[in-house]
Amino acid sequence: MKHPVDAHVGKRIRHRRWMVGMTQQQLADKVGIKFQQIQKYETGMNRVSASRLWDVSDALGVSISFFFEGLADGQVAAAQAQGDMMADKEALELVRSYYAIPEAQRRRLFDLARVLSEAA
């Protein structure tokens, strides 16, 4: 059975990898392992060792603490119970595309989205 912390760390690895536009194979190559191992980390089926997490954080350009954000006060169990919106690849792609838009247009798009969501 997956430990909630391992599942959380795996999700954070996947989210960051998607946000930087990296494939599992590319991450595996940078870390020096097979892409299947990255798959197992991302699903929480395999626990990531401290030294491997160090390598993954370096390859993804974040601090190790990034992978543990959101663990305090039982937030992992609550997030799992509600479902994680950012686990959806389409949502992550939308966020990545949104931040690729210049700031002035991005702000206008945000205002439009807010108005549309309030009207729905």
C-alpha positions, 0 to 999 in steps of 0.5 A: 500500500502506498504511504500518503507522503510517498504519493504526495512527493510523487505528485509533486515530482510529476507536477514540476516535471510537467510545468517545466515541460520535461518528459519522464525519459528526460528526467530519468536521463538527467538523474541517471535511472530508467524512466520506469523508475520515474513512473513508479516515483510519480505514482508513489509505488516506490519511495524516493531515497534522499539522495535520489530526491536530491538529484531530482530536485537539481534536475527540476530546478527546485529545492527539496522542500518543494516536494514536501509543501502541503504536508502539514496538518494532515493536508495530504489526506484532505487533498487525496479525499477531495481529489487533486485538480492539478493532477489533471494534465489538461489543467497543468497544460493550461497553467503552463500556457497561461504563464507563457502569455505576457503579463498585461494580456494575462491579467486581462485573460484572468479578469475575463475568466473570473467574469465568465465563472461568476456568470456560469 
